[in-house]
């Protein structure tokens, strides 16, 4: 992490205005995942370049220190490097998600992202088996393309992360997935917890993630044990994962409710701000909202990983174990 970003985090945390955000810049996607219907959406939307740059400026102004560019498939947007460069100009840490690794081998995009100041590329990684992986994303030879893409990224300063969804195929064999990702050269692994969404913007569901709560808990307990070994670069906090286990057993037992809409934001391709990608609630437009508008009641309605894991960092002294977990995880990798 760059020195400027670290300083920005400290400054905004002390001012109690620290935020992280996902910015979905298109609903176009090459992958046809069984658990996500974004690829079916019509019409295809690509955010306007100038307005998107203003959105990134506004995110910085309200205290955002990390932005994840997502979609759909953000690499399909012709101005992705401009958006990364704008975030870097504010010392914001940036990640670019990718579901179709063949895109990373076109038009020198990896070198262009590095030059723009991109910190991390996160690639969807569902299984240690190439056939299962190709079937789950409906992309032939995806594992082979992924290995080539990671090899190219490793020649740059950009970090790599395998984004692993816990689903029916892997909840009971996560170590196999982690070993495959580590052998491929990924720096980090992040785990995504299965959840359903009837959101018009981000519909999620399907048989693949129709796990019982017991099976999700089994996957999370396995993930905690794997994270503690320090061998695989799993960045999910064990404290946060235990919080999700408590939630699944009894929602009232969750120690860290979600702070979506206050410290964790989702900006969609219409520039609307939502507490997360799952809820239909629109808080306003990122182009016009002010800092005082980001003050939403904590939520405990789902177990969506990105929002719940980040939210666990924003509960004052109660969050100290989560910060310690994170420090240990990143130290193990570095």
Secondary structure, DSSP 8 states (H G I E B T S, - for coil): --HHHHHHHHHHHHTT--EEEEEE-B---S---TTB-GGG-SS--B--HHHHHHHHHHHHHTTEEEEEEESS-GGGSTTHHHHHHHHHHTT-EEEEEES-GGGGGSTTHHHHHHHHT--EEEEE---SSHHHHHHHHT-TTHHHHHHHHHHHHTTSS-EEEEEEE--TTTTT-HHHHHHHHHHHT-SEEEEE----B--SSS-B--GGG---HHHHHHHHHHHHHHHHHTSS-B-S-HHHHHHHHHHHH-GGG-SS-B-BTTTEEEE-TT-EEESSSS-----EETTT--GGG-----B-S---HHHHHHHTT-SGGGGHHHHHHHHHHHHHH-
